[in-house]
Amino acid sequence: MNELLDRRRFLSATSASLTAAALASITPRLLRAAPTTAPTTAAAMPKSPLFRDPIFDGPTDPTIIYNRDARQWWMFYTARRANVDTEGAAWVHGTDIGIASSADGGRSWLYRGIAQGLNVQPGRNTYWAPEIIWDNGVYHMYVSYITGVPTAWTGDRDILHYVSSNLWDWEMVGPLSLSSHRVIDACVWPLPAGGWRMWYKDEANKSHIYAADSANLMEWNVVGPVITNRGQEGPNVFRHAGAYWMVTDMWSGLFVYRSADLTTWKHQPTVLLATLGTRAGDNAIGHHAFMLSQGDDAFIFYFTEPDKRHARVQVAALDVQDDQLTCDRDRAFAMDLSPEKTATLRGGSS
C-alpha cells in the first residue's frame, strides 16, 4: 500500500510541476513549418511479416504516424522482451516504446531505437501501447505506464501525456486523471463539433471501454463507460467510407463498432482477424490493431504471436461491405501510404 501511495504522490507532484509550464515552454520550439510531401514510390506488396523487433523480437500495439520533418512513416510500439527468460510475466513489463521508420510508403520498416525522455521515475519501468497524434505543430503521446517490472499482471496502470517536436525526444506534461488507476490503451480522435475524445480500457471497471473529453489535449474530463457489452481492450478509432469505426481486441479476434457521431456505437456481427492467415508470421489471431484510411483504401496494422510469445507486426487491407468493416488477411494488395491521403492528426496534410 505504501508503494502505491508513494507512486501516486510522485506522479501527482510531477504533474503539478510540469503541466502548467510544459506546453508554454516547448511551444516556441515546436511550432515551425514542416514539409508534408513524401517521396513518390511505386505501389507494391508490403512485407510479411511487416516488422520484427531485432532486439527483443516482441513488437506489439503498433501505431503509425507520418514524420513531417523526416518525410517518413514512423511506427511506435510496445517492445515486449520476448526473447528474455524471466520470472512470470516480467517479460511483458520493463518495456520501452520502440521506433521503426519506413521510407517506401510503409511496405518495409527499419528499426531505429526507442523513444527518449519517457522515464519519470528512477530505475526500469514499463511503457505500453503508445497513442501518438499531431496537432498544431506538436506531437502528443499518450502511453500506459507501470512502475517497475512486475512479474504478474498486477499494479497501478496510468496513462501519461508527453509532447515532442521531432518524435525522438519527449517531455512529460503529466499523468491523466481518469476513471481509475487501472487504465491502459489510449486512443484519441477529434470530435465533430470540436475538441477531442479519448477512449481507453478501464480494468478496474470490468475492462469496459471508457471515454474522456478535452478541449485542448491537456485537461481531460471523464465521460464514463461507452462500450460495455463485454471486457475488451486496445480501442482504435478512425474515419473511413463516411463513418467512424472503432476496433477493439477481445482476445479471440477483433470486435468492430460503427458510429456517425463518435458517441453512439453499433456493434457489427463480423469479427476481424479471428481466422488464421497463411502469410509468413500471420498464422495466429490478430491483436491490438491500428487503422489508417488512405482515401478509398484503408489498412489495418496489428500484431500476431505465432508461438504465443514472439510477436510480429502485420498489415492487411480493409474493405467496407454492406456497412460492415471486413478484412481478408490473405488477400493480395498494394500499399503506398501517402500524407496527402492521411488524416491531419496522423501527421498528414488532408
Residue pairs with C-beta under 8 A, 6 or more apart in sequence:
3 147
4 156
4 181
7 121
7 147
7 156
8 156
8 181
10 120
10 121
11 120
11 158
11 174
11 175
12 175
14 120
14 172
14 174
14 175
15 174
15 175
16 174
18 171
18 172
18 173
18 174
19 173
19 174
19 218
22 163
22 171
22 172
22 173
22 174
23 138
23 163
23 173
23 218
26 138
26 163
26 165
26 171
27 137
27 138
29 165
30 137
30 138
30 163
30 164
30 165
31 136
31 137
31 138
32 137
32 165
34 68
34 69
34 137
35 68
35 69
35 71
36 66
36 68
36 339
36 340
36 348
36 349
37 71
37 339
37 340
37 349
38 66
38 71
38 72
38 105
38 337
38 338
38 339
39 71
39 103
41 104
41 105
41 336
42 336
43 105
43 334
43 335
43 336
44 107
44 334
44 335
44 336
45 107
45 332
45 333
45 334
45 335
46 106
46 107
46 108
46 315
46 335
47 107
47 108
47 109
48 279
48 280
48 281
48 282
48 314
49 279
49 280
49 281
49 282
49 304
49 312
49 313
49 314
50 108
50 109
50 301
50 312
50 313
50 314
50 315
51 59
51 62
51 75
51 100
51 109
51 312
51 313
52 59
52 281
52 312
52 313
53 59
53 77
53 79
53 98
53 111
53 311
54 111
55 79
55 98
55 111
56 79
56 80
56 81
56 82
56 83
56 84
57 82
57 83
57 310
57 311
58 78
58 79
58 80
58 81
58 82
58 83
58 91
58 309
58 310
58 311
59 77
59 78
59 79
59 80
59 98
59 100
59 303
59 311
59 312
59 313
60 77
60 78
60 80
60 287
60 288
60 303
60 311
61 77
61 78
61 128
61 129
61 130
61 185
61 234
61 288
61 303
62 75
62 76
62 77
62 288
62 290
62 301
62 302
62 303
62 313
63 75
63 76
63 77
63 130
63 131
63 132
63 290
64 73
64 74
64 75
64 106
64 290
64 292
64 301
64 337
64 346
65 73
65 74
65 76
65 132
65 133
65 134
65 139
65 167
65 346
65 347
66 72
66 73
66 74
66 134
66 337
66 339
66 342
66 346
66 347
66 348
67 73
67 74
67 101
67 167
67 347
68 134
68 339
68 347
69 166
70 101
70 167
72 101
72 102
72 103
73 101
73 102
73 103
73 105
73 106
73 337
74 99
74 100
74 101
74 102
74 112
74 167
75 99
75 100
75 101
75 102
75 109
75 301
75 313
76 97
76 98
76 99
76 115
76 130
76 132
76 141
77 97
77 98
77 100
77 130
77 303
77 313
78 95
78 97
78 98
78 127
78 128
78 129
78 130
79 95
79 96
79 97
79 98
79 114
80 91
80 92
80 95
80 311
81 91
81 92
81 94
81 95
82 91
82 309
82 310
82 311
83 310
84 91
85 91
86 151
87 151
88 151
88 152
89 150
89 151
89 152
89 153
90 149
90 150
90 151
91 309
93 126
93 146
93 148
93 149
93 150
93 151
94 124
94 125
94 126
94 148
94 149
95 126
95 127
95 128
96 114
96 115
96 118
96 127
97 114
97 115
97 118
97 127
97 130
97 141
97 143
98 111
98 113
98 114
98 115
99 111
99 112
99 113
99 114
99 115
99 167
99 168
100 109
100 110
100 111
100 112
101 109
101 110
101 112
102 108
102 109
102 110
102 337
103 110
104 336
105 335
105 336
105 337
105 338
106 299
106 315
106 335
106 336
106 337
107 335
107 336
109 313
115 130
115 141
115 167
115 168
115 170
116 168
116 169
116 170
117 162
117 164
117 169
117 170
117 171
117 172
118 127
118 143
118 160
118 162
118 170
118 172
119 125
120 145
120 160
120 172
121 147
123 148
124 148
124 149
125 145
125 146
125 147
125 148
125 149
126 145
126 146
126 147
126 148
126 149
126 150
127 143
127 144
127 145
128 143
128 144
128 145
128 146
128 157
128 184
128 185
129 143
129 144
129 184
129 185
129 186
129 234
129 288
130 141
130 142
130 143
131 141
131 142
131 143
131 186
131 187
131 188
132 139
132 140
132 141
132 142
132 167
133 139
133 140
133 188
133 217
133 345
133 346
134 140
134 344
134 345
134 346
134 347
135 217
135 344
135 345
137 165
138 163
138 164
138 165
139 163
139 164
139 165
139 166
139 167
140 161
140 162
140 163
140 188
140 217
141 161
141 162
141 163
141 164
141 170
142 159
142 160
142 161
142 176
142 186
142 188
142 198
143 159
143 160
143 162
143 186
144 157
144 158
144 159
144 160
144 183
144 184
144 185
144 186
145 157
145 158
145 159
145 160
145 175
146 155
146 156
146 157
147 155
147 156
148 155
156 181
156 182
157 181
157 182
157 183
157 184
157 203
158 175
158 176
158 178
158 181
158 183
159 175
159 176
159 178
159 183
159 184
159 186
159 200
160 172
160 174
160 175
160 176
161 172
161 173
161 174
161 175
161 176
161 217
161 218
162 170
162 171
162 172
162 173
163 170
163 171
163 173
164 170
164 171
173 218
176 183
176 212
176 220
177 220
178 200
178 202
178 210
178 212
178 220
178 222
179 202
179 204
179 205
179 210
179 212
179 222
179 224
180 202
180 203
180 204
180 205
181 204
182 202
182 203
182 204
183 200
183 201
183 202
183 203
183 204
183 210
184 200
184 201
184 203
184 233
185 200
185 201
185 233
185 234
185 235
185 288
186 198
186 199
186 200
187 198
187 199
187 200
187 235
187 236
187 237
188 196
188 197
188 198
188 217
188 345
189 196
189 197
189 237
189 238
189 239
189 244
189 262
189 345
190 196
190 197
190 345
191 197
191 213
191 262
192 261
192 262
194 215
195 213
195 214
195 215
196 213
196 214
196 215
196 217
197 211
197 212
197 213
197 214
197 223
197 262
198 211
198 212
198 213
198 214
198 220
199 209
199 210
199 211
199 226
199 227
199 235
199 237
199 246
200 209
200 210
200 211
200 212
200 235
201 207
201 208
201 209
201 210
201 232
201 233
201 234
201 235
202 208
202 209
202 210
202 225
205 225
206 228
206 231
207 231
207 232
207 233
208 225
208 227
208 228
208 231
208 232
209 225
209 226
209 227
209 228
209 232
209 235
209 246
209 248
210 222
210 223
210 224
210 225
210 226
211 222
211 223
211 224
211 225
211 226
212 220
212 221
212 222
212 223
213 220
213 221
213 223
214 220
214 221
226 263
226 265
227 235
227 246
227 248
227 257
227 265
229 267
230 250
231 250
232 248
232 249
232 250
232 251
232 255
233 248
233 249
233 250
233 288
234 248
234 249
234 287
234 288
234 289
235 246
235 247
235 248
236 246
236 247
236 248
236 288
236 289
236 290
236 291
237 244
237 245
237 246
237 262
238 244
238 245
238 291
238 292
238 293
238 298
238 343
239 245
239 293
239 343
240 291
240 293
240 298
240 318
240 320
240 325
241 298
241 320
243 258
243 259
243 260
243 323
244 258
244 259
244 260
244 261
244 262
245 256
245 257
245 258
245 259
245 291
245 325
246 256
246 257
246 259
246 265
247 254
247 255
247 256
247 257
247 272
247 289
247 291
247 300
247 325
248 254
248 255
248 257
249 255
249 287
249 288
249 289
251 285
251 287
252 271
252 274
252 285
253 271
253 272
253 273
253 274
253 285
253 286
254 271
254 272
254 273
254 274
254 286
254 287
254 289
254 302
255 267
255 271
256 267
256 268
256 270
256 271
256 272
256 324
256 325
257 265
257 266
257 267
257 268
258 265
258 266
258 268
258 323
258 324
258 325
259 265
259 266
268 324
268 325
269 324
270 324
270 325
270 326
272 286
272 289
272 300
272 325
272 326
272 327
273 285
273 286
273 289
273 300
273 302
273 316
273 327
273 329
274 285
274 286
275 329
276 282
276 283
276 284
276 285
277 283
277 304
277 314
277 316
277 329
277 330
278 330
279 314
279 329
279 330
281 304
281 306
281 312
281 314
282 304
282 312
282 314
282 329
283 304
283 306
284 304
284 305
284 306
285 304
286 300
286 302
286 303
286 304
286 314
286 329
287 302
287 303
287 304
287 305
288 302
288 303
289 300
289 301
289 302
290 300
290 301
290 302
291 298
291 299
291 300
291 301
291 318
292 298
292 299
292 301
292 337
292 342
292 346
293 341
293 342
293 343
294 337
294 338
294 341
294 342
295 341
297 317
297 318
297 335
298 317
298 318
298 320
299 315
299 316
299 317
299 318
299 335
299 337
300 315
300 316
300 317
300 318
300 327
301 313
301 314
301 315
302 313
302 314
302 315
302 316
303 311
303 312
303 313
303 314
304 311
304 312
304 314
305 311
305 312
306 312
314 329
315 335
316 327
316 328
316 329
316 331
316 333
317 327
317 328
317 331
317 333
317 335
318 325
318 326
318 327
319 325
319 326
319 327
319 328
320 326
338 348
339 347
339 348
339 349
339 350
340 348
340 349
340 350
341 348
341 350
342 348
342 349
342 350
343 350
344 350
